[in-house]
Amino acid sequence: MIALLGFGKTNQALLNYLNAQGKLCVVCDDSFTQERIDERGNIFTPILTSHPTSLQIPSPGVPPYHKMIKESTNLVSEYDYILPHIQDKQIWISGTNGKTTTTEMLEWVLRDFGGESGGNIGTPLAVLAERKPKIWILETSSFSLHYTKISSPHCYLLLPLSEDHISWHGSFGEYVNDKLSVLERMGEGSVAFIPKSLENHPKASGFRGELVAYRDCEDLASWLGIETFAPGFKEPFLLDALLALCGAKVICGENRVEAMRGYKIGEHKMEEIVDSKGRLWINDSKGTNADASIWALRNYEGRKIYLILGGEDKGADLSELFEEMRGKEIEIFAIGKNAQRLQELSKEYHFSCKICETLENAVKSIHPLHTQESVAILSPAAASLDQFSSYKHRGEEFKRLVSSLL
């Protein structure tokens, strides 16, 4: 039997996929309190070693130090189980910020060529395998890359890296290693786009395909042979759009700038909301790390900013964010698990910081201070799971709270 480690969305889809192939599974998850067998004969258990299994497939979010991983004898990633059998073109997208937007943009410009997206967002790999798209466009997390040892794409798009998921990987160096590990498996004829700062990394040095090391948007536009702002977006989404166009050109051989027109940035990413008093609020709940919040602040330089920060920061160093804020008129409203840490950093960098604990308290605290000349931004530089089910849940709650203000 095959063991599935963790039972989130990814492995739920994989269970159905395996059962359709006539394969039964042992499903192990921390949330299970006792063993049971379903009507198909799959075993659900809290203890992996209670049943012998031939291989173990982890849910990407299960960390390498988890007991289930340590007890595994033949660990195989979902990517390595499904993708080696796929002959169609694959584009993998990774990085710290912008993965989702770049993936969605790629699906938009390649939809006429049979491109479909999935992986870390949207459609699980197991469901894509059933649909059999002509082009696989996969948002690929550092977690998936960590466990993947065999598979590789035809084109790899790596957005800039900054500290994220440090508690999961153990260090920023290991995080970078996992992001670049796929380069060692990509063959001749493949193309990879990576930040220039990583060009001399050991995992990039022996790359056998075409390696495009970019410094900025101008470099990517030059590779495409277009004007930098031709896609019609401003930073930070301009970089996402240019990388998506690079990936599309690699796969279909065409410049898809015109096809990009009509794509709309999704919710919870620099989403502007004007309240009943004409005041501007920014829903950037997708800003789950320091780098994302830095970009949010840069878009509103010169204005007084009321900034809501906080949540589960995953052990990341937030000093870069506070360095970015130096000399700017910013007041901080701290929520979530790391609120006390944010207050200590604020004292160190001489910022006003009010511990609000909850998002509701933060919005209520900003309300009497906010004017039409200022801007209020939710860009937490932290994950949401300490208080919310997802960044989307946090963003929807923020919008609800703003809309309820009188």
PyMOL commands that set and color helices and strands:
alter all, ss='L'
color gray80, all
select helices_A, chain A and resi 9-20+48-50+67-70+78-85+99-113+125-131+142-147+166-169+172-184+196-198+202-205+217-224+237-252+257-260+290-298+319-325+339-349+359-366+391-403
alter helices_A, ss='H'
color red, helices_A
select strands_A, chain A and resi 2-5+25-28+36-37+43-45+55-58+89-94+115-119+135-139+155-158+191-195+210-214+271-274+280-283+305-309+330-335+352-357+375-378
alter strands_A, ss='S'
color yellow, strands_A
deselect
rebuild
show_as cartoon
